[in-house]
């Protein structure tokens, strides 16, 4: 277990060092762009690099077991026809 944890930490460090910050904003991309794309999908990674912030519901997906609850919550919103414009009106254009 310690070996796997050490390898994982080394890979994260390597990605943080190697990944260039070539995004629309100089503060975007890099390690956080990698985390956004890896953990939340390509759409969230691209939105992060375009200057959007990650919503708190997206961060909750990283919590074991609780992420399933938030995934179902997002699925229910999608089934109810919630659009990006609705979310932008509700939470602000900084997120959507």
N, C-alpha and C positions, 0 to 999 in steps of 0.2 A: 504494500500500500504506500509506503514512504517513497519507493522508487517511482511509482506512477505519479504521485503528487509532485515530486521533484522534477520529473520530465514535463509535466503539465506547466509548472511554474517557469521552467526554462523556455518552453515553447511560447508562452505568453510574453515573456521578456524579449524573446527574439522577434516576435511579431511587432511588439511595441517599438523596437529599435529600427527594424527593417522597413516597415510600412511607411511610405512617404505620405506627407500631408498635401495631396494634390486635390483640393476641393475648391468649391466656389468661394468659400471663406477660409482664410488662413488658419482659423481655429478648428476647422472641420477636417474630416478624414482621419488618418493615423489610427491609433489604437481604438479610440472611441468609435470611429467609423467602422472598424473591424467588428467590435462588439455589437454595434447596432445591426450590421448586416448578418452577422453570424447567429445572434440570439433572436433577433426579431424579424429576419427575412430581408430580402433584397429591397423591398419597397421602403422599409423603415431605414435601411442603410442609405438609400438614395435620398430620402427625405432629410435625413440628418445632414448629409453632405450639401444639400441645397440650402441649409440654414434653419431647418425646422428643429425644434426640441422634441425629445421623446416624452410622451405623455406618461403619467404615473401608472396607468394601467398596463403599459408596455413593460415597464420595469418589474411589475409584479409577476410577470411570467417567469422570471428567474428563480422565484421561490418554489422549492419542490412542493408538489401537491396543490399549493395555492394557485400555481400557474394554470392548472386545469380549470379551476373555478373562473379565472379571468378569461380564459379562452372560451368557455361556455358563455360568459357574459358578452364577450365580443360577438360570438355567434348569434346570440339572441338579438343583439343590436342590428347585426347584418340581416337577420331574418325579418326584422321589423322594418327594413328599408331605410335605415339610417345612412345618409350619404356623407361624403367629406364636407360638403357645404353645411350640413346640419351640425357636424362636430366642430367646424370652424366657428359657427355662430354661437355654439354652446361654450366652447373652451377657449376660443381665440385663434387667430390666424397664425400665431407663433407655433402651434402644434400641428395644424392641418391645412 
